Amino acid sequence: MKFIGKLLISALSIGVASYIVPGIHVDGFMTLLIAAFLFGILNAVIRPVLVILTLPITIVTLGLFLLIVNALVFTMVAWILPGFSISSFGAAVIGWLIVAVTSWIATVLVK
């Protein structure tokens, strides 16, 4: 049940990002669920590898490079999933920030 709740919160957050950011497009609710699932998988598998590989530049930028890493993972979901598209890397950065903030707010409200 906890997994389904996190999946729905993530899907809601991606939906909010696609509504706010003009460069993010999602075809439907099923695409949102699949995008949320893929986002979770990529965050668990690929993001830690990217964080370790980019650790020196992350230290030099005082952690700000993690925004780029997270936006890259968000863009990877768009590359994998046909009904989900991101037009630019700037849209991916803004979209990821919206996803992070709305996920955090929804998690706090649910608990």
Backbone torsions as a table, in degrees:
resi	resn	phi	psi	omega
1	MET	NA	-36.2	179.7
2	LYS	-64.8	-37.5	178.6
3	PHE	-63.7	-44.6	-179.1
4	ILE	-64.6	-39.6	177.8
5	GLY	-62.6	-44.7	178.5
6	LYS	-66.1	-36.6	178.3
7	LEU	-64.7	-43.4	179.1
8	LEU	-66.8	-38.5	177.1
9	ILE	-64.3	-42.8	178.7
10	SER	-65.1	-40.8	178.0
11	ALA	-64.2	-41.8	177.0
12	LEU	-61.0	-41.8	-179.6
13	SER	-65.6	-41.3	177.8
14	ILE	-66.4	-37.1	176.4
15	GLY	-63.2	-41.3	177.3
16	VAL	-63.2	-42.8	179.4
17	ALA	-62.9	-40.2	179.9
18	SER	-69.8	-27.3	177.6
19	TYR	-74.7	-37.7	-175.2
20	ILE	-84.9	-45.0	-174.7
21	VAL	-89.0	122.4	-177.7
22	PRO	-65.3	-23.9	-176.2
23	GLY	-86.4	1.1	-179.5
24	ILE	-111.3	128.6	-178.5
25	HIS	-129.8	131.7	176.4
26	VAL	-124.6	132.6	-176.6
27	ASP	-71.5	-40.0	-177.1
28	GLY	-166.7	-176.7	-176.7
29	PHE	-65.9	-38.1	179.4
30	MET	-64.7	-37.0	176.0
31	THR	-64.5	-37.9	176.5
32	LEU	-61.3	-43.8	179.8
33	LEU	-64.6	-43.1	179.1
34	ILE	-66.6	-39.9	177.6
35	ALA	-62.7	-40.9	178.1
36	ALA	-64.5	-41.2	178.5
37	PHE	-64.0	-46.9	179.0
38	LEU	-64.4	-38.1	178.1
39	PHE	-61.0	-42.0	177.5
40	GLY	-65.5	-41.8	179.5
41	ILE	-64.6	-47.3	-179.4
42	LEU	-66.2	-35.4	176.1
43	ASN	-65.1	-32.3	-179.0
44	ALA	-82.2	-29.2	-173.0
45	VAL	-105.4	-54.0	-171.7
46	ILE	-86.8	-37.9	-176.9
47	ARG	-58.0	-44.1	178.3
48	PRO	-61.2	-35.6	177.9
49	VAL	-65.9	-44.5	178.4
50	LEU	-63.7	-38.2	179.2
51	VAL	-63.9	-42.1	179.1
52	ILE	-67.8	-41.8	-179.6
53	LEU	-66.4	-31.7	-178.3
54	THR	-101.7	16.6	-177.4
55	LEU	-57.1	-43.1	179.8
56	PRO	-60.8	-44.5	-180.0
57	ILE	-71.4	-28.6	176.3
58	THR	-67.4	-39.2	178.2
59	ILE	-67.4	-42.6	-179.6
60	VAL	-63.5	-37.8	-178.9
61	THR	-90.6	10.6	179.0
62	LEU	57.6	37.1	175.4
63	GLY	91.2	-7.6	-178.0
64	LEU	-68.4	-23.1	179.2
65	PHE	-67.7	-18.9	176.6
66	LEU	-63.0	-26.4	173.8
67	LEU	-60.8	-41.1	179.6
68	ILE	-68.1	-41.9	179.6
69	VAL	-62.5	-45.1	-179.9
70	ASN	-66.2	-39.3	176.9
71	ALA	-66.4	-33.8	176.9
72	LEU	-65.3	-41.1	176.8
73	VAL	-64.6	-40.4	177.4
74	PHE	-62.2	-39.9	178.0
75	THR	-67.7	-35.0	177.9
76	MET	-60.2	-36.6	176.9
77	VAL	-61.2	-41.2	179.3
78	ALA	-67.2	-33.5	177.7
79	TRP	-67.9	-35.3	-176.1
80	ILE	-80.8	-42.6	-171.2
81	LEU	-94.4	120.8	-175.7
82	PRO	-64.1	-35.9	-176.0
83	GLY	-86.6	5.7	-176.3
84	PHE	-123.8	122.9	-177.7
85	SER	-135.8	147.2	175.9
86	ILE	-126.9	124.3	-172.3
87	SER	-77.7	-30.4	-177.9
88	SER	-147.5	165.9	179.1
89	PHE	-70.8	-30.7	175.4
90	GLY	-63.3	-40.0	176.3
91	ALA	-65.2	-34.5	178.0
92	ALA	-67.1	-40.7	179.0
93	VAL	-64.7	-48.9	180.0
94	ILE	-65.1	-41.8	178.3
95	GLY	-61.8	-42.7	179.0
96	TRP	-64.8	-39.6	177.8
97	LEU	-61.5	-41.4	178.1
98	ILE	-65.7	-41.8	177.9
99	VAL	-61.4	-43.9	-179.0
100	ALA	-63.8	-45.7	-177.7
101	VAL	-68.1	-46.0	-178.6
102	THR	-68.9	-33.5	175.7
103	SER	-64.9	-42.2	179.7
104	TRP	-64.2	-45.8	-179.9
105	ILE	-63.1	-45.0	-179.4
106	ALA	-65.3	-38.0	177.7
107	THR	-64.5	-41.4	178.7
108	VAL	-65.3	-41.4	-178.5
109	LEU	-68.2	-37.0	-178.9
110	VAL	-70.0	-38.1	179.8
111	LYS	-76.7	NA	NA
